[in-house]
Amino acid sequence: MAMDAAHIESLIKEALPDAEVHIDDLRGDGNHYAARIISKEFAGKSRVQQHQMVYAALQGRMGGELHALGLQTSAPE
């Protein structure tokens, strides 16, 4: 079962309301995405911690509904 980009974005924005989210469907199949996420919530956190926050926002959908998600995360400059 595939997940659409708008649903991914809404889950991330629900957990990180200030986030600027850009999602690209890499293969056009609804299963392989790349996401760029900028949020002040990432400030002072390691890259691993930032990615864990995004995975938590996806509420267990990684590996199920969402097969692959490449992440680029950062705090605003």
N, C-alpha and C positions, 0 to 999 in steps of 0.2 A: 504494500500500500504506500503510495507516494504522498508527499506533503508539498503544498504549494508555498511559494516564497512569502506571500502575504501572511500566511498562518505562522510561519517561522518568525517573521518580523513582529507580529502582534504578541507572540509569546515573549520575545526578548524585550519589547517595549513595556509589557506588563510588569516584568521584573526589574527593568532598568528604564524608568519613565523618561529620563533625560537623554537616552541613547539616540545617537544618529546611526541608523542602520542601513547598509547597502548590501543587497543580496543578489548574486548572479547565479542563474541556473547554468551550470557548466556544460551539461550535455543535452539539455532540453527534455530530460526524462523525469524531472521532479524528484530525483534521488541523489543527485550530486550537485552540491552548492558550495559557493565561496561567500563568506560574509565578512564585511568590514564594519566594525562596531566601535564607536567612540562614545565614552561615557565618563563623567567625572567620578563615578563609583569605582573606576579602575585605578584612580590615583593612588600611588603608594603600594600597589599590589604587583606581585610578580606576574609574568605572562601566564604561568600555570594557574595561578589563582584567578586571573581574569577569565581564562578559558573555562575553569570550573564554574564560575558564576554564570557564564553563557549556557553551559550544559545543564546547570540546575534550572535555568529559566525554561529550558526545553522539556522539563518535567518527564524525564525518562524516555523521550521519543528517539534519542540517538540510538542507532543500531536496530531500530524497529521501523517506525514510519519514516524516519530520516536515516538514510543509509550513510551518506558522507557529507560532512560539512567542514570545509577548510576555514579557519578563523584567522583574522588579523584584528587584534584588539589594541586599543590605546586610550589614554586619557586625553582630554583636550589640551592643547598647548597654551 
